[in-house]
Amino acid sequence: MALSKADLRDAVAEELGIKRAEEALSSADAALIEKRIDGTYEYLVGEDLAYWDVDDMPDAVREPMTMIVSSRAAPAFGIQYPGGPEGTRLLRVHCARRGTSQPTKAEYY
């Protein structure tokens, strides 16, 4: 099952403790977290660490993305969240193990 941007937004809000599972997130808080998701996604694309669409993330990146975005959003809520480096490490490991589905061209000399 793919992870949408809204799913990630809610996971970040729960991780930071600003939303319980059954509560709705305020529109201002939702907008702030989505802004951090967009910025983080663009950064990860530039670093070749995001191979997915922002609204169609694989389940395997749920935990790392939650940790990374939570660390970037936490200061806006006055919260210290130390999980960003660990999330980045997990994402790098995932991407390194993923490989590519593209054929490799052999060059003979």
C-alpha positions in Angstrom: 0.0 0.0 0.0 1.4 3.4 -1.0 1.9 6.3 1.3 0.3 9.6 0.3 1.4 13.0 1.3 -1.6 13.3 3.6 -0.6 10.0 5.3 2.9 11.2 5.8 1.6 14.6 7.2 -0.5 12.7 9.7 2.3 10.4 10.7 4.6 13.4 11.3 2.0 15.1 13.4 1.5 11.9 15.5 5.3 11.4 15.8 5.7 15.0 17.1 2.7 14.5 19.5 0.7 17.4 18.1 -2.1 15.1 16.9 -3.7 12.0 18.2 -4.8 9.3 15.8 -8.5 10.2 16.1 -8.1 14.0 16.1 -8.0 16.3 13.1 -5.0 18.5 12.5 -5.5 22.2 12.3 -5.2 23.7 8.8 -2.2 25.9 9.8 -0.4 22.9 11.3 -1.2 20.8 8.2 0.1 23.5 5.9 3.3 23.9 7.8 4.0 20.1 7.8 3.1 19.8 4.1 5.6 22.7 3.3 8.3 20.7 5.2 7.3 17.5 3.2 7.7 19.4 -0.1 11.0 20.9 0.9 12.4 17.6 2.1 11.2 15.7 -0.9 12.8 18.3 -3.3 16.1 18.0 -1.3 16.0 14.2 -1.4 15.3 14.2 -5.2 18.4 16.4 -5.6 20.4 13.9 -3.6 19.1 11.0 -5.6 17.4 9.6 -2.5 13.8 9.9 -3.6 12.8 7.7 -6.6 9.1 8.0 -5.9 6.4 10.6 -6.4 5.5 12.7 -3.3 1.9 11.4 -3.4 2.9 7.8 -4.0 5.6 6.8 -1.6 6.5 3.1 -1.0 5.7 1.7 2.4 9.4 1.0 2.9 10.2 4.7 3.3 7.4 5.4 5.7 9.6 5.3 8.9 12.6 7.1 7.4 10.5 9.9 5.9 8.5 10.3 9.1 11.7 10.7 11.0 13.3 13.1 8.5 10.3 15.4 8.1 9.6 15.3 11.8 13.1 16.6 12.5 12.6 19.5 10.0 9.1 20.4 11.3 9.8 20.1 15.0 11.4 23.5 15.6 8.3 25.3 14.2 6.3 23.6 17.0 8.9 24.3 19.7 9.8 20.6 19.9 13.3 19.0 19.8 13.3 15.9 17.7 16.6 14.1 17.3 15.5 11.4 14.7 16.5 13.2 11.5 20.0 11.7 11.1 18.7 8.2 11.9 15.9 8.6 9.3 18.4 9.8 6.7 20.7 6.8 7.5 17.7 4.4 7.1 16.7 6.0 3.8 20.3 5.8 2.4 20.4 2.1 3.4 17.1 1.5 1.7 18.2 3.3 -1.5 21.5 1.4 -1.6 19.8 -2.0 -1.3 17.1 -1.1 -3.8 19.3 -1.4 -6.9 17.9 -0.5 -10.3 15.6 -2.1 -12.7 17.5 -0.7 -15.7 19.8 -3.0 -17.7 23.5 -2.4 -17.4 25.3 -1.8 -20.7 28.5 -3.8 -21.0 31.5 -2.3 -22.6 34.1 -4.7 -24.1 37.6 -3.5 -24.8 
